[in-house]
Amino acid sequence: MPNLARPAALALSAALLATGCGAEVTSPDERGGAEARGGHYPVTVENCGQKKSYDKAPQRVVTNDVGITEIMFALGLEDRMAGYVMPDDRGDLTAIPWKDGYRKTKWLSKKTINKELVLDARADLVFAGWNYGFNEGEGFSPTELERVGIDSYLLSESCRNGRGKARGVMPPLDALYTDLRNLGRIFDVENRAEALVADFEKQVAEAQAKALKGADRPRVFLYDDGQDKPLTSGLYAGPHDIITKAGGDHVMKDLKDSWATVGWETVVERDPEVIVINDYGDTTADQKRKFLKSYPPLAGVSAVKNDRIVVLDYAELVESPRNPAAIASLAADLRKLAS
């Protein structure tokens, strides 16, 4: 799994940035004053089922990947960051609403995040997730960081749910809103967080009002990557809410995981009428489209037969501030395909 952002999504996100979401962003000096007075701290939040307390705001946060990094930028917290880790296949980061955050924040590595990197950055908190940087097999986990005195915050989309290493404990947009509100408390920018959530909820409601409904809703499959078996999204990954709130019927809604591999026979059986391609990585969206259209087992699938294939950017589909705008963008695409 889990590039260039699509114009419709960017237009909505840019408007959000331009209006400041109706919020007054607290300056670093004001936040520091609040901390010094002790008026806000200590605070406790629940993150992936664990209560975590903070006596002050972290000062040197390291983030992993684009969605997580942009959550921090959307909250105006680049001054609290030591840097971010991200592959260089995430698109043109100078053409997005949070370009100033990228300009002001150090790009620590284009490779895998690891303990040595965050120690060198003198991080006091790592914001990542299971399979979004954290992986016991690689020796990089919240437990390992705790041993060297570094705190962790887990992306809520990645919370493990007790079914082996399956991930997801809440609807995808709820996960985004939960992280915004938790981080708002941790960094004493609660007003900013609530304003973002309110604006995102408004964007989603407006998109839903225009979305296809009832029998007009097409069956939709998310194709991430893979040829022998496709990697797709289940109930708890961002595409579920993006598809359903945009007016589609998510064909993998019974998969109680976030991102997971299924068999092509399942895709054929559920006969999606639209396929959404996740655009990222070494395989381009055009190459993914060509594979889908040339793979013999899919020849009879409605989406392939009728060439109803849509492309969304990786940063729109993983948990990120781009999710609400992606709903509006996909809703418009589904309406167009249905006309």
Secondary structure by P-SEA (a helix, b strand, c coil): ccccccaaaaaaaaaaaaaccccccccaaaaaaaaaacccccbbbbcccbbbbbcccccbbbbcccaaaaaaaaacccccccbbbbcccccccccccaaaaaaaccccccccccaaaaaaacccbbbbcccccccccccccaaaaaaabbbbbccccccccccccccccccaaaaaaaaaaaaaaaacaaaaaaaaaaaaaaaaaaaaaaccccccccbbbbbccccccccccccccaaaaaaaaacccccccccccccccccaaaaaaacccbbbbbccccccaaaaaaaaaacccccccccccccbbbbbcccccccccaaaaaaaaaaaaaaaaac
